[in-house]
Amino acid sequence: MEEEKRFDAEVYQTGSSIAWNILAHGFRGNAKTWKKQIDFFSKYYNLLVLEMHRRKDNEDLHLDKVCKFIDNTLNHYKIKSLLPGLFPLVH
């Protein structure tokens, strides 16, 4: 069975019982956008920092595809729940 397409991501895991949050850059950005936020929030939360444009097959993104890729990425990293109210932090 072919693996479902997902985004590459950087994972910052503080602890297994700590809430998760996603950092998703804008459609023309990259994960470097979040450097200062990662430095701060990774002390208190588990972070999944999406890298939406690293793969060539992610060049034709539209909202439905982005949502499916985010869901597939969460499943890949076995993230079952996110911090309420902050999903996602978008820059």
C-alpha beads as a LAMMPS data file, in Angstrom:
LAMMPS data file: protein, C-alpha beads

91 atoms
90 bonds

1 atom types
1 bond types

-500.0 500.0 xlo xhi
-500.0 500.0 ylo yhi
-500.0 500.0 zlo zhi

Masses

1 110.0

Atoms # bond

1 1 1 0.000 0.000 0.000
2 1 1 1.360 3.399 -0.979
3 1 1 2.040 5.823 1.877
4 1 1 -0.388 8.729 1.980
5 1 1 1.143 12.065 1.042
6 1 1 2.024 14.334 3.934
7 1 1 4.134 17.342 4.734
8 1 1 7.675 17.116 6.001
9 1 1 7.846 18.416 9.543
10 1 1 10.181 19.273 12.370
11 1 1 9.092 17.770 15.699
12 1 1 9.863 19.357 19.066
13 1 1 8.589 17.031 21.774
14 1 1 8.746 18.357 25.336
15 1 1 6.950 15.425 26.941
16 1 1 4.334 12.768 26.288
17 1 1 1.674 14.464 28.440
18 1 1 2.309 17.978 27.064
19 1 1 -0.200 19.482 24.607
20 1 1 0.636 19.591 20.888
21 1 1 0.449 22.595 18.599
22 1 1 1.086 23.011 14.885
23 1 1 3.071 25.837 13.329
24 1 1 2.130 26.249 9.667
25 1 1 3.811 28.881 7.522
26 1 1 2.041 30.741 4.740
27 1 1 1.860 29.383 1.212
28 1 1 5.034 31.185 0.123
29 1 1 7.022 30.747 3.340
30 1 1 8.966 27.977 5.035
31 1 1 9.563 26.625 8.543
32 1 1 12.368 29.140 9.169
33 1 1 9.573 31.695 9.634
34 1 1 8.957 30.188 13.080
35 1 1 12.482 30.366 14.580
36 1 1 11.626 32.747 17.446
37 1 1 8.301 31.070 18.173
38 1 1 9.935 27.626 18.233
39 1 1 12.577 28.865 20.671
40 1 1 9.851 30.103 23.035
41 1 1 6.956 27.641 22.641
42 1 1 9.070 24.461 22.536
43 1 1 9.816 25.018 26.247
44 1 1 6.121 24.592 27.085
45 1 1 4.460 22.607 24.277
46 1 1 5.099 19.811 21.840
47 1 1 5.377 21.398 18.393
48 1 1 4.862 20.041 14.919
49 1 1 6.384 22.564 12.507
50 1 1 5.142 21.893 8.993
51 1 1 7.433 22.299 5.986
52 1 1 4.913 22.560 3.179
53 1 1 7.201 23.168 0.198
54 1 1 10.183 20.882 0.748
55 1 1 8.918 18.207 -1.660
56 1 1 8.435 18.875 -5.375
57 1 1 5.070 17.058 -5.363
58 1 1 3.743 19.679 -2.910
59 1 1 3.965 22.474 -5.465
60 1 1 0.299 22.350 -6.549
61 1 1 -1.330 23.024 -3.176
62 1 1 -4.939 24.033 -2.656
63 1 1 -6.948 24.175 0.553
64 1 1 -8.435 20.660 0.337
65 1 1 -5.006 19.158 -0.325
66 1 1 -3.410 21.148 2.513
67 1 1 -6.064 19.908 4.958
68 1 1 -5.607 16.277 3.840
69 1 1 -1.790 16.546 4.050
70 1 1 -2.045 18.040 7.567
71 1 1 -4.324 15.171 8.624
72 1 1 -1.929 12.608 7.113
73 1 1 1.024 14.297 8.850
74 1 1 -0.743 14.209 12.229
75 1 1 -1.502 10.515 11.704
76 1 1 2.093 9.799 10.677
77 1 1 3.414 11.313 13.911
78 1 1 0.576 9.686 15.931
79 1 1 -0.694 13.044 17.200
80 1 1 -4.242 12.462 18.431
81 1 1 -5.149 15.882 19.820
82 1 1 -4.019 19.485 19.595
83 1 1 -3.978 22.406 21.962
84 1 1 -7.492 23.930 21.801
85 1 1 -7.775 27.402 20.398
86 1 1 -4.321 27.611 18.855
87 1 1 -4.699 25.297 15.868
88 1 1 -2.802 26.214 13.846
89 1 1 -0.547 29.136 14.554
90 1 1 -0.179 30.529 11.052
91 1 1 2.359 33.122 9.998

Bonds

1 1 1 2
2 1 2 3
3 1 3 4
4 1 4 5
5 1 5 6
6 1 6 7
7 1 7 8
8 1 8 9
9 1 9 10
10 1 10 11
11 1 11 12
12 1 12 13
13 1 13 14
14 1 14 15
15 1 15 16
16 1 16 17
17 1 17 18
18 1 18 19
19 1 19 20
20 1 20 21
21 1 21 22
22 1 22 23
23 1 23 24
24 1 24 25
25 1 25 26
26 1 26 27
27 1 27 28
28 1 28 29
29 1 29 30
30 1 30 31
31 1 31 32
32 1 32 33
33 1 33 34
34 1 34 35
35 1 35 36
36 1 36 37
37 1 37 38
38 1 38 39
39 1 39 40
40 1 40 41
41 1 41 42
42 1 42 43
43 1 43 44
44 1 44 45
45 1 45 46
46 1 46 47
47 1 47 48
48 1 48 49
49 1 49 50
50 1 50 51
51 1 51 52
52 1 52 53
53 1 53 54
54 1 54 55
55 1 55 56
56 1 56 57
57 1 57 58
58 1 58 59
59 1 59 60
60 1 60 61
61 1 61 62
62 1 62 63
63 1 63 64
64 1 64 65
65 1 65 66
66 1 66 67
67 1 67 68
68 1 68 69
69 1 69 70
70 1 70 71
71 1 71 72
72 1 72 73
73 1 73 74
74 1 74 75
75 1 75 76
76 1 76 77
77 1 77 78
78 1 78 79
79 1 79 80
80 1 80 81
81 1 81 82
82 1 82 83
83 1 83 84
84 1 84 85
85 1 85 86
86 1 86 87
87 1 87 88
88 1 88 89
89 1 89 90
90 1 90 91
